[in-house]
Amino acid sequence: MRRLLLFFIPMGISALLINLSHVIINGTLARSDNPEMVLAGYALAMSLLIVTEKPAVLFRQTCSALVRDRTSFRAVRRVSFYVFGASLAFGALIAYTPVGHWVFGGAFGAPPIVEEGAIHAYYALMFLSVFSGIRCLYQGVIIYKMRTRWLTIAMVFRLGGMFLLSQYFLRVGVDSALQGTIIFVFGMMIEAGVSWWEANRLVKQLPEKDEECEITEPKQVAKFYNPLLYSSFIVVWVLPILNALLGTTDRGTLAVASFAVAGSLMNLMLGFFTYFHQIALLFVKTNPDIVRKFTLMLGFIPFVLLSIMAFTPVGEWMFSHALGVKDELLTACIHALRGFLPFVLVFPWLDTLNGVVMAHGETKLMFGSQTANAALTLLTIVLLALLLPAWSGVLGSMAQSAGVFAEVLFLAWLFRRSRRSVKLTAEHQG
């Protein structure tokens, strides 16, 4: 258990530190001469990045699950080259062709000045998915070799570099969203560089070929990676649709704002506990009991923390003093936060189950479970928006909670059925 805690805690700290990087950027852009327009352009560009960066981030799980020797690492790396190339090409289309105007001005409906800021932001942001992918690829090796303190070290260097560059921009003057994305990409380059430096040394220590490792070709990697990719494309569109439907309620602006602010606090409470899947991925086959004990020991902490925020004066203080929320928005945020309680109760168990599924190479099941999540989330928000249009942002948090319940139940059923089928096949062949 001590070894697991020493493995897990640095990953949790690095997840928390990620929030500081956004604070640095937003704080820098907020000091421009026209902060509303600059921040709006940056936020619009980042909303598209959420979609384009996800395929690169998946290499962290892919690498830690599949890489056991240098042969398997080269196979995963070859797949990553295709993904990074596609991300770079897509970013270039957004930044340098009319596609950017169609996306930001047409699909997102942004006014011309915000649209222009978002497109300019993509001059730098087009490179972020590549460096983020390199970071995650090598962090997968670091996690497999249980050197997770390097995730925290890399984040500290990243934040230091971002802070210094932000101070430079503040000295020369901040006037565009592009400066915010330059800070972001610069920090990601530093984190990717530190991760590469440590992981490259670890890769050299791996055997050329492990007899127990079956991964030798990119097509074998694709069988694991592709279902993760397809399911991620389903999930990333849920939040924009949720916000659009919340905007149709009685107080649309209040609903969207309270849901967003409550969600940011919920993510802060949950951020430290988003790596349960790595524990299960690496240890469930060798020591399932320790994985169960670890999840039982830490899995209820997010629920307790959020309950304190939702039902005691601590939450009101956090919203009003730390986030500057007041009056009816404060009340709506508290209600929305309470709607997230089922979500944080279930999430650690879902994340652990996802790790178990990945450890058995059954990632295709996650496509089905995340589809169930998306379907029930959207069905719930439609029904709630029609039946209870005055309930504001809590409708969104309740819908997300319903979706995560559907996901964990459906995934548990799919995995149990799959294991039963494998067992029957083995008995038949025996």
Secondary structure by P-SEA (a helix, b strand, c coil): caaaaaacaaaaaaaaaaaaaaaaaaaaaaacccaaaaaaaaaaaaaaaaaaaccccaaaaaaaaccccaaaaaaaaaaaaaaaaaaaaaaaaacccccccccccccccccaaaaaaaaaaaccccaaaaaaaaaaaaaaaaaaaccaaaaaaaaaaaaaaaaaaaaaaaaaccccaaaaaaaaaaaaaaaaaaaaaaaaaaaaaccccccccccccaaaaaaacaaaaaaaaaaaaaaaaaaaaaaaccaaaaaaaaaaaaaaaaaaaacccccaaaaaaccccccaaaaaaaaaaccaaaaaaaaaacccaaaaaaaccccccccaaaaaaaaaaaaaaaaaacaaaaaaaaaaaaaaccaaaaaaaaaaaaaaaaaaaaaaaaccccccaaaaaaaaaaaaaaaaaaaaaaaaaaaaaaaaaaaaac
